[in-house]
Structure formats: structure tokens, C-alpha cells
Amino acid sequence: MKPLPHNIEAERSVLGACFLNTSAVQDIKDILAPEMFYRSDYQKVYGAILKIARKGGTIDPVTVGHELKAKIDLMPIMEATPSSADIEHHALIVYEMYRRRQSIVDLTKAIETCYSGDLDEVAEISGRVSVMGLATRAERPISEVCHEILDDIETGQKVGVVGLHTGIEALDEATGGFLGGELVTVAARTSVGKTAFAVGVAIENGVHRLVPTGIMTMEMSERQIAARLIAQRSRTSLHDIRTNRVRYKESELKKVLRAVAEIANSQLIINDRSMGIADVCIKARDWKRKKGIKLLCVDQLSRIPLPKSDNKVQGLELIINRLKDLARELDIVVMLLMQLNRDSAKEKSQKLHHLAWSSEGENTSDIVLLLDRDLESPTDEALIKIAKNREGEIKTIPVVFNKSWAGFENVTFKPAY
């Protein structure tokens, strides 16, 4: 049987470089974890090196031997490395070999699952193999994480809104922006403006701020989404764009042409084909690997085909949990659009328990936004209610919904400081 991929020389070079230069560990600690080494004794040596480095100690055969509390011949390691200059290059070789080994394990499991298992599981495994390592890094001690937060407080470039913006200033002020790893649920009754809100957030990030942004729409075609993007960006009547009447309005046509040019050069990606949750995850990982997306808009929950489960509620709960896991895995914001149930129309204000089909959206989401406006009212008044916010305020924000170009916008807003 052919041995699994490995490169012992590269592993020795990495460890030897750590002995030659203690500070070199800082260059590779986020690339390699101990289990990524092929040899079990090298896994132990690297684990000991990381522990010593975290304590601020000196890395040498004596300190490593003391940390290991076991006898390991370190001379081959010491003799194999004349310099620590190439440590990062050698670490990447070790990492590549680890990825190859894990791919073999996962693909073997996928082949076995093909015979009798769930095809969604096969797709999920295959997708994981294609982008393995996106979120892999060594565990860090809590002291290091706390000091990282302190460094941001003392020297961070951003103050106030530190995450992704929505374009609604009062909302950004209340949430601090959406952060990587968060699942943001946006819910409303039919035709209130869930897609319009998501399009606005996509424009704010993908067009205005050039943040790589993905839109997966199972509700509308890519042409419909593109028309909404153009209408919102140009502040031009969506109806005029869809019916081609804008060609007869010179000033509006100029705005449309400018908007098209901006969107064409933006960081937006759109996929409008129907996908199950496994395919959604695979596509998101592919976009993360190729485009570096930081925001993923999924429109909408009820349009994602249900995985195999005993009932609809359990299927939806599985989808919501997978999307939350995806946000954490890829360190991106996942914005999920969701319907409110019919009971919400009978009450004056929407609440968390009006989320359709499942309470899992409430439990799993980091932020829940409920959109509301009177569809029969001639006014443009609307509300965005922050119904859940794990790290910020719960409040209701008045906004304006422009019916012409189908989008939300600010009312007069003054920061509290």
C-alpha cells in the first residue's frame, strides 16, 4: 500500500528553525498545528515548542526536553537546519502534505458513503476537500486572544462601526456592524422588502466599499437582482428599468449607465440556481477560496430544498444550523432572509416568535432584524426592528422605503456622541 503523502525533511527544517531562532515560531504558529506533522514524535516536539513560545521562554533542546518529559532524539532535527530564513516556506510544505492526507481520508469516506449513504453528505465532504484549510489554525490561549482585543481597543483603525456596514447609519451604530462568523437573519412578511434590504447591504459592501460579497438567490433570477442593483445604485425607477422606459429619460439614463459601470467593476458575485444546503456550502467555500468573500446573502430560507428529515421543521433547523456553522468556518457574515408567519399580520408589531416554521432562527442567529411597513399606506415610512442582538442594543429604527427604486434609506440620523 502506498504511504500517505509526507515530507520528513520539511518537518525537520521547521522544527530546527524554531531551535535556531525562537522568534521564528511567530511566523508559523497560525499555519501549523501539531497534528499536521506526519511523525508522531514531531507532533509532540512542535506542541512543546508552541507551549514554550506562549510562555515567552527560550526554545532549545533542554527546555523542549523538559516540557516533553520524555526522551526524544533531537539531534537529527538540530543538524538538518542550517538557517531559519526559510521556515515559512517549509511550513507551507508540511501544511500541504497534511492537506493531501486529509483529502485522501475524506475522499475515501465519500466513496464509501456513495454506496449506501446520503448524497448530501457526499457533496458536503467533497466540498470540504476542495477548500480544506480555509479556517484551520492552531488553537490559541485565551491570554493571546484577550491581548489581541486590547490591541484593537488601543490602536485599532476602526472605532464605532467595526464590522460590515448596511448603509443604514442608525442600524450600524446600534450593531457595531456585522462581524465574521455571525448569522444575521432578516425577516418580514411577503413584499415588505427583505430582498430590497439585502440588495442595499450588498451594494453598500460589494459596490461602495469593495468588500467581496456573494448573493445566492433562489427567490429571483440573476437578471431581476441585477435590475434591483442598478435601480438602487442609480436611484432610478425600477419599473422604468424593467420596461425600458428609462431610455427616453436622458438624466436617468446617465445615472443608470454610471451605476452599471460601478456594479460591473464591483466585488459582487451572484448565483441564481436552486441549491440544497450542501451545495450552498460548497459554493460559499469556493467563493471564499477564489474571491475571499466576507458577506454571503441567502435569499431565502423557504426556497432551499429540504434535506432528508422527519418533518419540515427539523429540515429547516438543520439548514439554519449549517449556515451558522458555515459563517464560523469561513469567518464570513451570512445574511439569511426568512418569512414571518401569517400570525404576524394580525398584530401591530412583529416579534421573534413570528419567525416562520422554526424557533431555530431565533436561537441560532446572532442578530435578528424584523422589517415592517404598511403596504397599503401612501407614506414611505418603514421600521427595522433589532429583535435580537447578542452584542448590542435591542431597538426599533425608523427608516424610509423608496417604492420607486425599491430600497431602504436613512432618515435624519445623529450619533449619540
C-alpha positions in Angstrom: 0.0 0.0 0.0 1.3 3.4 -1.0 2.3 5.6 2.1 0.4 8.7 2.8 2.0 12.0 1.5 4.6 13.5 3.8 7.9 15.3 3.8 10.1 14.5 6.7 12.9 16.8 5.6 10.5 19.8 5.7 9.2 18.8 9.1 12.8 18.6 10.5 13.6 22.0 8.9 10.6 23.7 10.6 11.5 22.3 14.0 15.2 23.0 13.5 14.4 26.6 12.6 12.5 27.0 15.8 15.6 25.9 17.8 17.8 28.3 15.8 15.5 31.3 16.3 12.8 31.4 18.9 11.0 34.3 17.3 10.6 32.3 14.1 7.7 30.4 15.8 5.6 33.6 15.4 5.9 33.2 11.6 4.3 29.8 11.5 2.1 29.4 14.6 -1.1 30.3 12.6 -0.1 28.0 9.8 0.7 24.8 11.6 -0.9 22.8 14.4 0.9 19.8 16.0 -1.4 17.3 14.4 -0.3 18.5 10.9 3.1 16.8 11.3 3.3 13.2 9.9 5.6 11.8 12.6 4.0 11.5 16.0 7.2 12.4 17.8 7.5 15.6 15.7 3.9 16.4 16.7 4.9 16.2 20.3 8.1 18.3 19.8 6.1 21.0 17.9 3.5 21.0 20.6 6.1 21.6 23.3 7.7 24.4 21.2 4.3 26.2 21.0 3.8 25.9 24.7 7.2 27.3 25.5 6.7 30.2 23.0 3.4 31.1 24.5 5.1 31.4 27.9 7.8 33.6 26.4 10.5 31.1 27.1 13.7 30.2 25.1 13.4 27.2 22.7 16.3 24.9 23.0 16.9 21.1 23.5 16.9 21.4 27.3 13.6 23.4 27.6 11.8 21.2 25.0 13.0 18.0 26.6 11.8 19.3 30.0 8.4 20.2 28.5 8.1 16.8 26.8 9.0 14.8 30.0 10.1 12.1 27.5 13.3 11.2 25.8 13.3 12.2 22.1 16.5 12.4 20.0 16.6 16.0 18.9 20.0 15.8 17.2 18.7 14.9 13.7 16.4 18.0 13.9 19.2 20.3 15.0 21.6 19.0 12.3 19.0 19.3 9.5 18.6 23.1 9.5 21.5 25.5 8.7 19.2 28.6 8.8 15.7 29.7 9.9 15.3 32.0 6.9 13.0 29.6 5.0 10.8 28.5 7.9 7.6 29.8 6.4 8.2 28.1 3.1 9.0 24.8 4.8 5.9 25.2 7.0 3.7 25.5 3.9 5.2 22.3 2.5 4.3 20.5 5.8 0.8 22.0 5.6 0.3 20.9 2.0 1.2 17.3 2.9 -1.2 17.4 5.8 -4.0 18.7 3.4 -3.2 15.8 1.0 -3.5 13.2 3.8 -6.8 14.7 5.0 -8.1 14.8 1.4 -7.4 11.1 1.0 -9.2 10.3 4.2 -12.2 12.5 3.3 -12.5 11.2 -0.3 -12.2 7.6 0.9 -15.2 8.3 3.2 -17.1 10.0 0.4 -16.6 6.9 -1.8 -17.8 4.6 0.9 -20.8 6.9 1.5 -21.7 6.8 -2.2 -22.6 3.1 -1.9 -25.3 3.5 0.7 -25.2 6.9 2.4 -26.8 10.3 1.9 -25.7 12.1 -1.3 -25.9 15.4 0.5 -23.2 14.1 2.9 -21.1 13.1 -0.1 -21.5 16.6 -1.6 -20.6 18.2 1.7 -17.4 16.0 2.1 -16.3 16.8 -1.5 -16.8 20.5 -1.0 -14.9 20.4 2.3 -12.0 18.7 0.5 -11.9 21.3 -2.3 -11.2 24.2 0.2 -9.8 22.3 3.2 -7.7 24.5 5.5 -9.5 27.8 5.0 -10.4 28.0 8.7 -7.6 25.8 10.0 -5.2 27.2 12.6 -3.7 26.2 15.8 -5.7 26.8 19.0 -4.7 29.9 20.9 -4.6 30.5 24.6 -7.2 32.9 25.9 -4.5 35.3 27.1 -3.4 35.8 23.4 -7.0 36.4 22.3 -7.6 38.9 25.1 -4.4 40.9 24.3 -5.5 41.0 20.6 -8.8 42.6 21.7 -6.8 45.1 23.9 -4.5 45.9 20.9 -7.6 46.7 18.8 -9.0 48.9 21.5 -5.8 50.8 21.9 -4.6 51.0 18.3 -7.4 49.7 16.0 -8.1 51.8 12.9 -11.9 51.4 13.3 -14.0 53.0 16.1 -17.7 52.6 16.4 -18.8 50.5 13.4 -16.1 47.8 13.3 -17.9 45.3 11.2 -19.6 45.4 7.8 -22.0 48.3 7.1 -25.6 48.1 6.0 -25.9 51.7 4.7 -28.5 52.4 7.4 -26.5 54.6 9.8 -28.6 54.1 12.9 -28.6 50.3 12.4 -24.8 50.3 12.0 -24.5 52.4 15.1 -26.6 50.0 17.2 -25.0 46.8 16.0 -21.4 48.0 15.5 -21.6 46.4 12.1 -21.8 42.7 11.2 -18.8 40.6 12.1 -17.3 37.5 10.5 -18.8 34.3 12.0 -22.2 35.9 12.5 -25.5 34.6 11.2 -27.8 37.6 10.6 -31.5 36.8 10.0 -33.6 39.3 8.2 -37.3 38.5 8.4 -40.5 40.2 7.2 -43.9 39.5 5.7 -44.3 39.0 1.9 -43.5 42.1 -0.2 -42.3 44.2 2.7 -38.7 44.3 1.4 -36.4 41.5 2.5 -34.7 41.3 -0.9 -34.6 45.0 -1.2 -32.8 45.3 2.2 -30.3 42.5 1.2 -29.6 44.3 -2.1 -28.9 47.5 -0.3 -26.4 45.8 2.0 -24.8 44.1 -0.9 -24.4 47.5 -2.7 -23.0 49.1 0.4 -20.3 46.4 0.7 -19.7 45.0 -2.7 -20.0 48.2 -4.7 -19.4 51.2 -2.4 -16.8 49.6 -0.1 -15.5 46.9 -2.5 -15.9 44.1 0.1 -16.2 40.7 -1.7 -19.9 39.9 -1.4 -21.9 36.9 -2.6 -25.6 36.7 -3.3 -27.3 33.3 -3.6 -30.8 33.9 -4.8 -33.3 31.1 -5.1 -36.2 33.6 -5.0 -35.3 35.7 -8.1 -33.3 35.4 -11.2 -29.9 37.0 -11.6 -31.4 39.4 -14.1 -34.0 40.5 -11.5 -31.4 41.0 -8.9 -29.2 42.9 -11.3 -32.1 45.2 -12.2 -32.6 45.9 -8.5 -28.9 46.6 -8.0 -29.0 49.1 -10.8 -32.2 50.8 -9.6 -30.9 51.2 -6.0 -27.4 52.3 -7.0 -28.7 54.9 -9.6 -31.8 55.9 -7.5 -33.8 55.3 -10.7 -37.3 53.8 -11.0 -37.1 50.0 -11.1 -40.2 50.0 -13.2 -38.6 52.3 -15.8 -35.6 50.0 -16.0 -37.6 46.8 -16.4 -39.9 48.3 -19.1 -37.0 50.1 -20.9 -38.7 53.5 -20.5 -35.5 54.8 -18.9 -34.1 55.1 -22.4 -36.3 58.2 -23.0 -35.2 59.9 -19.8 -31.7 61.3 -20.5 -30.8 62.3 -17.0 -32.0 59.0 -15.6 -30.2 57.0 -18.3 -26.9 58.7 -17.4 -27.3 57.6 -13.8 -28.1 54.1 -14.9 -25.0 53.9 -17.1 -22.8 55.1 -14.2 -24.4 52.5 -11.9 -23.9 49.7 -14.4 -20.2 50.7 -14.7 -19.8 50.7 -11.0 -21.5 47.4 -10.5 -19.6 45.8 -13.3 -16.3 46.7 -11.5 -17.6 45.8 -8.1 -16.9 42.8 -5.8 -20.4 41.3 -6.2 -21.0 37.7 -7.2 -24.5 36.3 -8.0 -25.7 32.7 -8.2 -29.4 32.1 -9.0 -29.7 28.4 -9.4 -31.7 26.3 -6.9 -29.4 24.6 -4.4 -29.7 22.4 -1.4 -27.8 23.3 1.7 -24.8 21.1 0.9 -24.5 22.9 -2.5 -24.8 26.3 -0.8 -21.9 25.4 1.5 -19.8 24.1 -1.4 -20.4 27.2 -3.5 -19.7 29.5 -0.5 -16.4 27.7 0.2 -15.5 28.1 -3.4 -16.2 31.8 -3.4 -14.2 32.2 -0.2 -11.2 30.4 -1.7 -11.4 32.2 -5.1 -12.8 35.6 -4.2 -12.3 36.0 -0.5 -16.0 36.8 0.2 -16.8 38.4 3.6 -20.6 38.6 3.2 -23.0 36.0 1.9 -26.7 36.9 1.3 -29.0 33.9 1.0 -32.5 34.6 -0.4 -34.4 32.8 1.1 -34.8 30.0 3.7 -38.1 28.6 2.4 -36.6 28.2 -1.1 -33.8 25.9 -0.1 -34.8 22.3 -0.8 -35.1 20.4 2.5 -32.6 17.7 3.4 -33.9 14.3 4.4 -35.6 14.6 7.8 -38.7 13.5 9.6 -40.5 16.8 9.1 -40.2 20.3 7.7 -39.3 22.0 11.0 -36.4 19.7 11.5 -35.2 20.2 8.0 -35.3 24.0 8.4 -33.5 23.7 11.7 -30.7 21.7 10.0 -30.4 24.3 7.3 -30.1 27.2 9.8 -27.5 25.4 11.9 -25.5 24.6 8.8 -25.5 28.2 7.7 -24.3 29.3 11.2 -21.5 26.7 11.1 -20.6 28.0 7.6 -20.3 31.5 8.9 -17.9 30.4 11.6 -15.9 28.1 9.4 -15.3 30.7 6.7 -15.2 33.7 9.1 -17.9 35.5 7.0 -21.2 37.2 7.6 -24.1 35.0 6.4 -27.3 37.0 5.9 -30.3 34.7 5.8 -33.7 36.0 4.5 -36.8 34.5 6.1 -40.5 34.8 6.1 -42.6 35.8 9.1 -45.6 33.6 9.7 -49.2 34.7 9.0 -50.0 35.5 12.6 -47.6 38.4 12.4 -50.1 40.3 10.1 -52.7 40.2 12.9 -50.5 42.0 15.4 -49.3 45.6 15.5 -45.7 44.8 15.8 -43.5 41.8 14.7 -41.8 39.7 17.3 -39.2 36.9 17.4 -41.9 34.2 17.8 -43.3 35.3 14.4 -40.3 33.7 12.6 -41.9 31.2 10.2 -41.6 27.4 10.8 -38.9 27.3 13.4 -37.6 28.9 16.5 -34.1 27.8 15.4 -33.7 31.1 13.5 -34.2 32.9 16.8 -31.9 30.6 18.8 -29.0 30.3 16.3 -28.9 33.8 14.8 -26.5 36.4 16.3 -28.7 39.2 15.0 -32.4 39.1 14.0 -33.8 42.1 12.1 -37.6 42.4 11.6 -38.7 44.7 8.7 -42.1 46.3 8.8 -44.1 48.8 6.7 -47.7 49.3 5.8 -48.1 48.1 2.3 -51.4 50.0 1.8 -50.1 53.3 3.2 -49.3 56.1 0.8 -46.4 57.1 3.0 -42.8 55.9 2.7 -42.4 55.1 6.5 -40.8 51.8 7.5 -39.2 50.2 10.5 -36.3 48.0 11.1 -36.5 46.3 14.5 -33.4 44.8 16.0 -35.2 41.9 17.8 -32.1 40.1 18.8 -28.5 41.4 19.1 -26.1 39.3 21.1 -23.6 42.1 21.4 -25.5 45.3 21.2 -28.8 47.2 21.5 -32.4 46.0 21.0 -34.2 48.9 19.4 -36.5 49.9 16.6 -35.1 52.2 13.9 -37.3 54.3 11.7 -36.3 54.3 8.0 -37.6 55.3 4.6 -38.7 52.8 1.9 -38.5 54.3 -1.5 -41.1 52.5 -3.6 -39.7 53.8 -6.9 -36.3 52.2 -6.7 -37.2 49.6 -4.1 -34.8 50.2 -1.3 -34.5 51.3 2.3 -32.6 54.5 3.2 -31.8 56.7 6.2 -33.9 59.2 7.9 -32.0 62.1 9.6 -29.6 60.4 11.9 -27.3 62.0 14.6 -24.9 59.8 16.6 -25.4 59.8 20.3 -21.9 61.2 20.9 
